Amino acid sequence: MSFPEVLERAAAWAGWRLDQAQIERLDRYGRWLIEEAIPAGGLGPNEAERIWSRHIGDSLLFARGWDPPPPPREVIDLGSGVGLPGIPLAVLWPETDVLLVDRAGRRVSLARRATRVLGLDNVEVVQADAGHLAAEADLVVVRAVAEPDEVRRWGGRLLRPGGRLVVGGSWEERPAAEAGFEVIEVPSEVLDHPVWLRIMAAA
């Protein structure tokens, strides 16, 4: 499956559409990840062959947590690393303000570099601990960086009323049910590996 097909399928499953300009921008991001982020240690050395499905396509799946239209006003990506899933979501939703948060200075520097390369005016990158972040958003996304109880606490504190917390990750089998979370399986034909999302609505 070519990279445009991967991205289009992921976005369509999430309920959104990509135009050609967005696909081209995501292509630039993928090439940047391969050419700069991987050599700098922002992603593992063996990730180049699966940038499109396991990283960029996977990131677009998080959009399933927000029903169209319109897109959310603000998104917070906790533990964003080099911008996953926040940067693909910022490309998908150009009118949404996206805050990328990570504790590691090197990853923050790389994410800032990516936003400059892509010309993303709707993205801010901060170095901070998620547990002490002073912000709020309609949608909070977390890509398998912490324990469920901790992630639930973050979401409860950062989400506006009516907001959603989306936690993603790749598992070999369906994750266990957790109080407050809806578990959604992504069909196998969307990407090339098992994926589940956990979605929590704000109280």
N, C-alpha and C positions, 0 to 999 in steps of 0.2 A: 504494500500500500504506500503510495507517495505521500510526502508531507502535507500537501494541500488537502488530500482526502482525509488524513488523520485529523487535521485541525477542523475541517468542516463537519466531520462526523461527531467529534467531541462537542463542538459548539451546538450542533443541531440536537444532540441528545439532551443537552442542558437547557434547550428551549430558546436558543439565540442563533443569530446568523452572522457570519463574517463576510465582509466585502473584499474585493481584490486588494485594496490598499492595506487592509488589516492583515490579510494573509502575507503580503509582501513584508510588512513590518515584523510580523512574527518570524518570517524566514530570516530576516536580518538578526533578530534576537537569537535564533537557533545557531546561526553561524558565529555570532559573538560568543555564545556559550562554548562552542567547540574551539574557537581560535584563541579566546582570552580567558574565559572563566575556568575551563578545565586545566590549562597549563598553570594558572595561578592557584590551583587547589580549591576553587570554589565548588567544584563537583568532582566526583571520583574519576580516575584516569580511564576507566572503561565505559564511561557514560556516553561517549560521542555517538556510538551506533544507535542509541535509543533516545536521543534528545527529543525527537518529535513525539513519540508515543508516551514514554515514561516521565517526561518532564513538561513539555509545552502542551501537548494534548491532554495529559492528566490535569494540568492546571486549569484548562478551560472547563473541565467537568464541575469545578467548584461553583460555576455560575448557576448550576441547578438549584442552589440554595436560595435564589432570588427569582421571583416570578415576573416575567415581562408583561407589559411595559409599565412604567419606565424603569431604567436601571437604578441601583441604589445611589444615594447621594454621596456617601462615604464608605470606603472599605478599609479595614485594617488587616494587614497580613502579618501575623505573629510568627517569628522565627523564619523570616523570609529568605535568609541566605542570599543568593545571587538574584533574587526577585521571583521566586516560584512559591505560590501561584500568582503573586500580586501583579507582576508585569504583564503576563498574558491577559489578566482581567482588566488592567488599565488600557490595553490595546482594544479589547472587546468593548469596553465602556469608556469612550474618550471624554464623556462629560462627568464622569465620576472621579472624585478625589480619592486617591489610593495612598495609604500610608504603609510603607514597608518598615518593619521593625526587626532588628536583630541585635544580639549582644556583642557579636564579634566585629571588631573594627575592620578587619580585612574583608569580610563579606559585605559590610556596609559600604566600604570603598568601591568594591566591585559592582554592587547594585547601583550606586550613584553613577559610576562609569556607564553602565548599561542604559540608564535613563537618558544620559547625554547622547550616547550613540544613536538611540532611537528617537530622540527629540520628544520625549514624553513630558509635557508640561503639567500633566495631572497627577504626577507622582512625587511624593516626598519620602526621603529615606532618613531614618533616625537610628542611632545606636542607643538602645535602652533595654532594660529588663521588662519583659511583658507583665510581670507581676506588679510593677510600679509605674506603668504607663498611665499618663493623664490624658485620656482621649476618649471619644465615643464614636460609634459608627452604626450604620444600618446593617452592615454585614461584616462579620469577623471570620477570617479564614485561617486555618492552621493545618499545615501539611506534616502531620505525624512527628511532632517535635517534643511532646510532653505526655505525661500520664493523664488519663481521662478526667480524673477529679480536678486536677490542676487546670486543665483546659476549660472545664465547666465553670470554674471560679472566674477565670479570665473573661469568658463570654458573658457571665452574669453581670460583671462589673463594667464592661466596655460597650455592651449593646444598648441601643436606644429601644424604647418600647416598640414592639412590632418587628424588631430586628431578628437576624438569624446568625447562628454560629455554624460553620461548616468545617468538619474535620475530615481530612482525607488521608489515604495511604494505600500502599499495595500489600495485600495479605494473600497468603496461599489459600485461606479459607475464610468464610464469613466471620467478621468479628463478633464477639459476644454482645448480646443486648445490654444496653446501659440505660439507667433511669434518665428520662428527659430527652433521649436521643432517638430519632428515627434512623434506621439503617437502610440505605438504599444500595442495591447492587447495580453496577453498570454492566449492561449486556456485553458478552464476550466479543461480539462483532464490532464494538465501538473502538476498543484498543486491543493490544495484543497480549494483555495480561490481566489477571483478576484485580478488580478495583471495587472498593465500597466507599461510600460517603456516609458520614454520620452528621445529621442535621438537628440542631436544637433551636427552637423558637424562644425568643425572650419572653419572660413572664409578663 
